[in-house]
Amino acid sequence: MNIQYDERVDGRIAAVDKTVLLNEIATTIPEMQVLHLHEDLKPYECDGLSAYRTVPLLVALPDRTEQVQALMRIALEHKVPVVARGAGTGLSGGAMPLEKGILLVMAKFNRILEVNPEGGFARVQPGVRNLAISQAAAPHGLYYAPDPSSQIACSIGGNVAENAGGVHCLKYGLTVHNLLKVDIITVDGEFLTLGSDALDSPGLDLLALFTGSEGMLGIVVEVTVKLLPKPSCTKVLLASFDDVGKAGAAVADIIAAGVIPAGLEMMDNLAIRAAEDFIHAGYPREAAAILLCELDGAEGDVDDDCARVGAVLEQAGATAIRLAQDDAERQRFWAGRKNAFPAVGRLSPDYYCMDGTIPKRELAYVLEGIAHLAEEHGLRVANVFHAGDGNMHPLILFDANIPDEMERAEALGGKILELCVAVGGSITGEHGVGREKINQMCAQFNNDEILFFHALKRAFDPEQLLNPGKNIPTLQRCAEFGAMHVHHGHLPFPELERF
């Protein structure tokens, strides 16, 4: 697969004597674990996007904030780049190391420091798993709302770096909406607190700026998250459709009816069959698409919303509507959706998971466009969506053992993202840009905006040492990307119907 970041970045990084660097770290921070042998470094060569791989110069595994501060000061002195890594579940190559850089692994920062039910918050270290926060809060009747599909493994520090979402972000928001404050270490080893224990803090909103910055502005060492009361009642409707376009249109109809579901997910037939074979969730295998609609709150309100949504789905052309009869069936419905990615892996030797966001009104049009693009590239695509907020995850199936299929999969992924931009959407909803989508940044942003991003990066990191070569393209790269690609407002399929 062709790596889509500015590969010239490695040429701008000065070579450093590994032995000298290793000796200084060992002398200054003797208690910190550092890996330096090739066989120890090899497992860290990629994140969840395993098509991109680089073995780092060193891997540092600190367990105290003071160690991170000392390491950053050494890195700055030697002008050595640093890439922070959490659980490594990211899907955009954002935690992929550099050959001439240090990989800073925060896995040992794995303690829940405080669960405060009166204040409705928890203080945790960045290596704590997403799901572990809710498990710790459960005895108090509380939980942490953002729930990415990888929540059993992904860490909260990585969630902050990528502004992770999940199936319930429609009602409860992304990571940025569920944070109170973040403690970070800057590139020169300074300790900073962004945000506060209150719901708001004075000055510029640096907490929102930092969330989703993909490790380019600082290193997370502590996170304070909001905790919410568990809803007293939760119900899930499963609606089947004989046409993907009808299912897409139904999503906008539900929102237009004034109902905000806790979760509103969509899967097409390829994803349905894969998930059903894998999980046995009770999905209708012959449906062209299904919608999962979760409603929560007070029981009377939930019952009313279920009736309203049911009427909307019926009017939208649903062929069948089922209400989960108990909590076990509700969990099965969601298990099928949350395991859609590994399930699709049973259909093909390889798959490439995309991540884009579109206006909900364009869902049907974009699905038709994806089908056209897939046919043009001779590949199959299974579609899974956080449909309520327009965050789509097309899964491109391919076989890396067949010549040029990997390249075609990558090209198809780029075209799908450009289609998202063309209808007024974004190239990412929760996976981040990393190395994967850096070309498509040129489709979404103009030169002035790209220059602003670079200026913002330099304000935090003048030497460009934190995760360089990721997220923000150079102007030269954007010029090379060129006008032949789809940009906002230029629709590639004018013959398709738009709702």
N, C-alpha and C positions, 0 to 999 in steps of 0.2 A: 504494500500500500504506500502511496506517495505521501510523505509527511507534509501536512499543509501549514506549517508554520515557517517563519523566516529562518531557514537553516543557516544563514550567514551570521546569526547571533553567536554561534560557537566560535566563529572566526574573530569576533570582537572580544572574546574573553581571553585574557592573558593566561598562558600556561603557568602552573604553580608546581613547585617541587612537592610531591605528595609526602615524601619522608619528612621534609621540614615542617609541613603543615601538621602532619600526624604527631610529630614530636612536640610541637607547641601546644596542641590541644591536650596531649597527655600530661604535659607539665602544668598547664594552667587549670585544667579540669580533670584531674586524675581519676575521680570517682565516676565519671560519665562513660558509658559504654560506647565504643566506636568500632565499627566494622570496616575492615580495609582489604581483606583477602577476596579474590574474585569470586570464589564459591559462596562466600557470605553476602556479597553484594548482589549477586545474580537474582535472588528472589525479589529484589526491589526495583527491577528494571522497568516496570510498567505499573499502571493502575488498571482499572477495569476495562479500559480500551487497550486490549493486549496487542493490537496490531502495531502500536508504536512502542519501541523498546530502546532503552539506553542504560548501560550499566554506569552508576555514579562513581565519582572519585572516592568518596567516603560516605558512610551512613552513620549519623550521630543519633543516639537514643537517650536523650536527657530524661531525668525524672524530677527536676526542680527548676523553678523559674530562673534562679541565679545561674544555672548551667546554660540555659538558653541565652541569657544576656552575655555571658562570657564568650560563648561560641559566636554570637553575632559580631562582637567586637573583634574577634580574631579574623572572621571572614571579611569584615570591612577593611581591616589592616592589610590583608593579603589580596584584596579585590577578588575574592572567591564567591561566586554566586551560590545562593542557598534556595533550595526548593523544599517547602514544608509538605509533609504528608501525614494524613490521618490513617484511616483504615484501608485506604487504597481502593475503595469501591467506586470512585468517580469514573465517569464514562466519556470524558472529553480529553483525556491526556493531560489534565491540569497538574497532576502530581508526578508526571514523568520526569525523572531526574536529568541532569546534564552531565556529560562525560567529564567535564572539567569542574564540576560543582559538588557541593555537599548536599546530601539528602537528609533533612532534619525530620526525623520520625517522632511524632508526639504520642505514640501508643502507650508509653508508661505514665502519661498524665491521665490516669483512668479512675480517679476518685470522685464520688459524689460528695461534695463538701458540706452541703446543707440542703435540707428540704424544709421550707418554711410554709406551713399550711395557712397561718394567719396572714402572712404577706402575699401568699399565692405565687411563690417563686421558688426556684432551686438554683443553687450555685454548684457548678460542675466544672471539672477539668475537660480539656478539649478531646481527650481520648475516650471519654465515656460514650457508650453506644446510645443511639437515639432511643431505642426501646427501653433501655435500662432506666431512663429518667421516668417514664410512665410507670414502670414496675416499682420504682422506689416511692413514687407519689401515690400509688393505688391505695395503700392503707388509710390515706387521708381523704379518699374520695376524689382525688385530683388526677390529672394527666397532662402530658405535653402534646399539643395538638398536631404539629407537623409530623407526618408519618410517611416518608418515602418508602418505596417498595423494598429498599435495602435496609430498613430500619433495624433489623435484627443484627446487622453487622456494622453499618456506617456509623461514624463518630460525629459528635456534635460540632467539633472544630471544623470538620469538612463540610458539615451542613451550613455553618456560618460562611465558609469560604465560597460555597457555590449557591448560597441562598436557596437551599433545598426546599421542596414543596411536599407533594404527596397527594393521596386521594382525597384528603379532607381540606385542601387549601382553598377551595372555592368559598367556604363559609368562614374558615378560621385563619386563612392567610398563610403566607410563606414564612420561612425562618425569620426574616426581617420584622415581621409583624408580631413575633412571639419572643422578642428579646428585650431585656431591660438594659444590660450593659455587657461589655466585652473588655477584658484586660488583655493588652497586647504588648509585645516587645518590638520596638522599631529596629530598623536596619543597623543603627548604631548602639543598640543595647539598652535604649531608654524604655522605662516602664510607663505605659499610658493606660488610663481608663476612659473608654468611650461610652457615653450614656451614663445612667445613674440608677439608683434603686427606685426612684420615682418613675412615673409613666412618661415624663418628659424631662428634658434638661436644657439649660440655656445655651445659647451659641449655635454655631452651625451643627447640623445633624451628621456628625462624623460617624455615628454608629450605623446609620443607613448607608453612608458612603462605603464604609468598610465591609459591610455584609454583601457578599457576592463579589468581592474584589480578587478572589482566586489566588490568595497568597502573595499578591504583588505589593501590598502596602505594609504588612507587618505579620508577626507570628502570634496566634491566639494562645493564651496560657490559662484563661479562665472565662467562663460564660455564665451569665445569670439569665435564666429563661423564665418566662411566665408559665404558671400552671393554671389550668382551668378546671372547674368542677365537672365531673362526669355527668353527661345528660341523663335525666331520669328515665327517658324512653328513647329507643332507637329502633327504627324499622327500615327494611330495604325492599324496594320493588325491583323486579327484573322484567324488562319489557323486550319482546322479540319483534324484529322487523324483517320484512321480505325484501327490503331495499335499503341500501346504505344511506342514500340521500335522504330518505324519510327519517331515519334515525338521527342524522345530523341536524335536520330541520327541527326535530322534536326538542333538541337541547335548547335552542333559542326560545322555543315556545314555552318551555317550563320556566325559564327565567322571566320571560315577558309576562307570565301569569302572576308574578309577584312572589314566587316561592324560591328561597335560597336553600338548596339541599346541602347537607353536610358533605356529601360526595356525589358526583355525577360522572360516571365512567362509561366509556363506549369501547366495544371490541367488534372487529369485523369477523367474517366467517372463518378465515384462516386462523386467526387468534383464538376464536371460540373452540374450534375443533382441537387445536393443540392443547389448550388449557383443560378441556373436558377429558381428553385422553390421559392427561398427566395427573389432574387433581380429582376428577369425578365430582365436579361442583354442582352438577345438575343443570348445566347449560343446554339449550336446545341446539343440537349439532347442525341442523339444517337451516337455521336462521342466517340471513345475510348479515345481520348485525344485532347486537343486544345493547341495552342501556341498563346500568345499575344505578339506582337512585336511592341514596340513603337520606333519611329525614330524622332529625333528633330534636329533643326539647321536652316540654311537658306533654304528657300522654294525650290530652285532649287536642292540643295544637298539632301534634304529630298525626293523629287520626284525621283531622281536617285536611292537613297538607297531603296525606296519602290519597284522600278522595279527590282533591283538586288535581294532583299530578296524574292520577289514574285517568281522569277525564281528559286531560291534555294529551296523554299518550294515546288514548283511544282515538281522539280526534286527529292526531298526527299520523295514524295508520298502523299502530302496533297490532300485530297479529295475535299476540298473547301477552297478558300481564299477570305476573305472579308476585305475591307477597310472601316473604320468608316467614314461615309459620312459627319459628322459635329461634333462639340465639344460635343454636348449632347450625341451622340452615343459613342464617345470615353470615356466619363465619365462613361457611363453605362458599357462598357466593363471592365473598371478598378474597378468599384463598385462591380461587381461580384467577381473579384479576391480578392479585399481587404476585402470582407465580407465572404470569403470562410470558415473561422474558425467558426463564429457563425452559418453559414448556415449548416455546417456539424453537428452541435449540434441538428438539427432537425431530423437527421437520427438515433440517438442513445441517450439513456439517459446520457451517458458519453463519452468523448473522451480524448485521451492523445496525445498532440501535441509534436512531436519530432522535432529535429533541428540538421541536420548534413550537411557536405559539402563534395562533391566528385569532382574529375576531370571530366570535361564535357564529355570527351570521354567515361566515364564509366557509363553514365546516363542510357542507355538502359539496360546494364547488372545489375545495381543496382535495377532498377525497377522490372526486372524479379526476382531478389533475394528477394526483399521485398514480392512479390507475393508468393514465396515459403515459406518464413518465416511465413507469415500471415496464410497460409494453415496449416502449422505445429502447430501453436498456436491456431487454430480454431477461428480466429478473422478477421474482415474486416478492410482494410486500404484505406483511401482516400488520394491521393497524390497531393500535391500542392508544386510547386517549384519556387524559383528564379533561373530558369533554366540557365540563362546566366552566372552566376558565380557559378553554381553547388550547391547552397544552397537549400536543400530539407526539406520539412515539412510534413512528413507522419503523418496523423491523424488516430490514432488507435481507433476504435470504440469498446466500451464495455459497460456492465451494471454492475455497482458496487453492485447491489442487487443480482446478481447471484454469488454463491460461487465460488471463485478462479478466476473470470474473471479479477478483478483488478490486481491480481498477474501475470496472463498471459499477460495482456497488458504491464505491467512493464517489464516483461522478454522479450517480443517481441521488445519493444523499445530499450532495451539494445543490443539485437542482431542486430538490424538495425544499431545502431551506430558503432558496431564492424565491420559490413560489410563496412561501410564508411571508417573506418581505413584500412581495408584489401585491398581496392583498391587505397590507397594512399591519402585518404581524412582526414577529421577532425570530431570530435564528436560534434562540434558546429560551426555555421556560424554567429549567431547574438544573440541567446538567452542566451549565457553564460553557465557555468558549474554549478555554485551554489551548491545545494545539490543533484540535480537530476542526474548529470552525473559523479559524483566523482569516481565511480567504473570504468567507461570507460576511465578516465584519465590514468589508469594503462595499458590499451590496446594501448594507443597512445604514451606514454612516458616511457622511461626506468628509472632505479633507479637513475642514475646520473642526469638525467634531473629533476626528482622529487626533488632530494636533492638541486639542484640549485634553483628551485622555492621556496623551504623552506628558503634557505639562503637569497634570494631576499626579501621575506616577512619579515624576521627578521631584515633586514637592515632598513626598514621603521617602523617596529612594533615589537620591541624586546620582548615585553610582550605578543604578540599574542592576542591582545584585539580587533582588528578590524575584524569583521565578521569571527570569528574563526569557524573551522569545515566545511568551504566551499571551493570549487574550487580545492584545492590541497590535495590529499590523503596522508596518512602516508605510509611508506614503508611496514609496517606490513599489512595494508589493501591491498596493491598491491600483497604481497605474498599470502594472502588469496584468492585474485581474481584469481590468478593461471594461469597456462599454458593451461587450458582447454578452455580458451576463444580465440576468433579470434584475431590475431595480424596482423600488416602490412605485406603484401605479401602472407598471407595464405588465399587463396580464398575458401570460403565454398561451392561454387557451380561451380566446374570446368567443369561441363557438359554444362553450359550455354554459348552461343556465346558472345564473346566480340568484340566490334567494334574498 
